[in-house]
Amino acid sequence: MRDLERESAGLDGVRKEVELLRRLTPEERLLMSFRLRRVVLDFARAGIRHRRPELTEEQIELELHRRILPPGLLDCLHTR
C-alpha cells in the first residue's frame, strides 16, 4: 500500500509541475529551454572532462560537438 501512496503523491507532484509549466508565457518557456540546454551541455562537458582529463578545453568542445552534431557536419564546419 505504501508504494501505491508514494506513486500517487508522485503523480500529484507531476500534475502540479505540469500546471505551473502551462502557465508560463511562450517567452518564459523559451528561456527555460535555453537554460536547460546550457545545463545539459555543461553536464556533457563535465562527463568528457572526467573521462578524458588530458583534453584541452578546445578539444573538449570539439568532442562535445562531435557528439551532438549530425555525422559529417562537424567536418564541414571545421574545414571552413
C-alpha positions as semicolon CSV with decimal commas, in nm:
position;residue;x (nm);y (nm);z (nm)
1;M;0,000;0,000;0,000
2;R;0,284;0,240;0,080
3;D;0,418;0,209;-0,276
4;L;0,078;0,300;-0,413
5;E;0,061;0,606;-0,184
6;R;0,409;0,717;-0,292
7;E;0,321;0,670;-0,656
8;S;0,003;0,874;-0,610
9;A;0,194;1,150;-0,432
10;G;0,449;1,148;-0,714
11;L;0,173;1,184;-0,973
12;D;0,024;1,476;-0,779
13;G;0,363;1,646;-0,786
14;V;0,394;1,591;-1,160
15;R;0,044;1,730;-1,216
16;K;0,130;2,044;-1,018
17;E;0,452;2,088;-1,213
18;V;0,271;2,049;-1,545
19;E;0,013;2,307;-1,437
20;L;0,290;2,553;-1,346
21;L;0,461;2,496;-1,681
22;R;0,133;2,555;-1,865
23;R;0,103;2,897;-1,700
24;L;0,436;3,012;-1,843
25;T;0,435;3,252;-2,133
26;P;0,596;3,138;-2,459
27;E;0,891;3,365;-2,381
28;E;0,936;3,207;-2,038
29;R;0,922;2,859;-2,189
30;L;1,184;2,954;-2,444
31;L;1,411;3,097;-2,175
32;M;1,364;2,781;-1,970
33;S;1,460;2,565;-2,268
34;F;1,777;2,771;-2,326
35;R;1,874;2,731;-1,960
36;L;1,804;2,359;-1,969
37;R;2,015;2,323;-2,285
38;R;2,302;2,504;-2,114
39;V;2,279;2,272;-1,812
40;V;2,274;1,962;-2,032
41;L;2,577;2,082;-2,229
42;D;2,762;2,162;-1,905
43;F;2,692;1,809;-1,780
44;A;2,815;1,665;-2,110
45;R;3,135;1,871;-2,091
46;A;3,190;1,754;-1,732
47;G;3,148;1,393;-1,843
48;I;3,401;1,435;-2,124
49;R;3,642;1,612;-1,887
50;H;3,604;1,330;-1,631
51;R;3,664;1,054;-1,885
52;R;3,942;1,236;-2,073
53;P;4,125;1,465;-1,829
54;E;4,414;1,510;-2,074
55;L;4,198;1,706;-2,322
56;T;4,224;2,081;-2,352
57;E;3,911;2,296;-2,335
58;E;3,918;2,331;-2,713
59;Q;3,938;1,953;-2,755
60;I;3,651;1,910;-2,510
61;E;3,438;2,148;-2,718
62;L;3,526;1,958;-3,036
63;E;3,433;1,628;-2,870
64;L;3,106;1,777;-2,746
65;H;3,021;1,898;-3,097
66;R;3,117;1,561;-3,242
67;R;2,866;1,400;-3,008
68;I;2,574;1,635;-3,070
69;L;2,603;1,727;-3,438
70;P;2,491;1,500;-3,722
71;P;2,769;1,290;-3,878
72;G;2,978;1,488;-4,126
73;L;2,854;1,831;-4,018
74;L;3,143;1,894;-3,780
75;D;3,388;1,816;-4,060
76;C;3,212;2,067;-4,286
77;L;3,223;2,336;-4,019
78;H;3,578;2,260;-3,910
79;T;3,729;2,290;-4,260
80;R;3,596;2,640;-4,319
